[in-house]
């Protein structure tokens, strides 16, 4: 009878030990995954904050110069002057009609430009 108890206890311990090790491994891997998920969420939030659309028919010269790549204040003022003389832009590609705005500048900014 005593032998059966000892064997039963040994069997139980051999079954419980791997389970407890498995549980502790899962808990430790859950924390880093949680941290990774929260970092991804923060990156997504930051990414959305960085990309702001620029309405070329409403933005001021200062806003254009600040938000567009390759556009300084002088070119931004030229965009506003062109818009005031010729009316609102009908297509984003019309920006290339403004002196100093070429295809490369349009390509750099295409994702954030809007009408």
C-alpha positions as CSV (number, residue, x, y, z in Angstrom):
1,X,0.0,0.0,0.0
2,X,2.8,2.4,0.9
3,X,4.5,1.7,-2.5
4,X,1.4,2.6,-4.4
5,X,1.2,6.0,-2.6
6,X,4.8,6.8,-3.4
7,X,4.4,5.9,-7.0
8,X,1.2,7.9,-7.2
9,X,2.9,10.9,-5.7
10,X,5.8,10.6,-8.1
11,X,3.5,10.3,-11.1
12,X,1.5,13.3,-10.0
13,X,4.7,15.4,-9.5
14,X,6.0,14.4,-12.8
15,X,2.8,15.5,-14.5
16,X,2.5,18.8,-12.5
17,X,6.1,20.0,-13.0
18,X,5.9,20.2,-16.8
19,X,2.5,21.9,-16.6
20,X,3.8,24.6,-14.1
21,X,6.8,25.2,-16.3
22,X,4.6,25.6,-19.3
23,X,2.3,28.0,-17.5
24,X,5.2,30.1,-16.3
25,X,6.7,30.2,-19.9
26,X,3.4,31.3,-21.3
27,X,3.1,34.1,-18.7
28,X,6.6,35.4,-19.4
29,X,6.0,35.3,-23.2
30,X,2.6,37.1,-22.7
31,X,4.3,40.2,-21.2
32,X,6.6,40.9,-24.1
33,X,3.8,40.3,-26.6
34,X,1.7,42.8,-24.7
35,X,4.6,45.3,-24.8
36,X,5.0,44.7,-28.6
37,X,1.3,45.2,-29.2
38,X,1.3,48.4,-27.2
39,X,4.4,49.6,-29.1
40,X,2.7,48.8,-32.4
41,X,-0.4,50.7,-31.3
42,X,1.7,53.7,-30.3
43,X,3.5,53.6,-33.6
44,X,0.1,53.6,-35.4
45,X,-1.1,56.5,-33.4
46,X,2.1,58.5,-34.1
47,X,2.0,57.6,-37.7
48,X,-1.5,59.0,-38.1
49,X,-0.6,62.2,-36.3
50,X,2.4,62.7,-38.6
51,X,0.5,62.4,-41.8
52,X,-1.8,65.3,-42.2
53,X,-3.4,66.1,-45.5
54,X,-2.7,69.5,-47.0
55,X,-5.5,71.2,-48.9
56,X,-3.8,73.2,-51.6
57,X,-6.9,75.3,-52.2
58,X,-7.2,76.4,-48.6
59,X,-3.8,76.3,-46.9
60,X,-1.8,79.5,-46.2
61,X,1.7,80.0,-47.5
62,X,3.0,79.3,-44.0
63,X,1.1,76.0,-43.7
64,X,2.3,74.9,-47.2
65,X,5.9,75.7,-46.4
66,X,5.7,73.9,-43.0
67,X,4.0,70.7,-44.2
68,X,5.3,70.2,-47.7
69,X,8.7,68.6,-48.5
70,X,10.9,70.7,-50.8
71,X,8.7,73.8,-50.5
72,X,10.0,76.8,-48.7
73,X,8.1,80.0,-47.9
74,X,8.9,81.6,-51.3
75,X,7.5,78.7,-53.3
76,X,4.6,78.4,-50.9
77,X,3.8,82.1,-51.5
78,X,4.0,81.4,-55.3
79,X,1.4,78.6,-54.9
80,X,-1.0,81.0,-53.1
81,X,-0.4,83.7,-55.6
82,X,-1.1,81.3,-58.5
83,X,-4.3,80.1,-56.7
84,X,-5.5,83.7,-56.2
85,X,-4.8,84.6,-59.9
86,X,-6.1,81.5,-61.6
87,X,-8.7,80.1,-59.1
88,X,-8.7,76.9,-57.2
89,X,-6.7,73.9,-58.4
90,X,-8.8,71.3,-60.1
91,X,-6.1,68.6,-60.0
92,X,-3.1,68.2,-57.8
93,X,-0.9,67.9,-60.9
94,X,-1.7,71.6,-61.6
95,X,0.8,72.5,-58.9
96,X,3.5,71.9,-61.5
97,X,2.2,75.0,-63.3
98,X,3.6,77.1,-60.4
99,X,7.2,78.2,-61.0
100,X,9.6,76.1,-59.0
101,X,7.3,73.1,-58.5
102,X,8.4,70.1,-60.5
103,X,7.4,66.4,-60.8
104,X,9.8,65.4,-58.1
105,X,8.2,67.8,-55.6
106,X,4.8,66.5,-56.5
107,X,5.9,62.9,-56.0
108,X,7.4,63.7,-52.6
109,X,4.2,65.2,-51.4
110,X,1.5,63.3,-53.4
111,X,0.4,61.2,-50.4
112,X,-0.5,64.3,-48.3
113,X,-1.9,66.7,-51.0
114,X,-5.6,67.1,-51.4
115,X,-8.1,69.5,-53.0
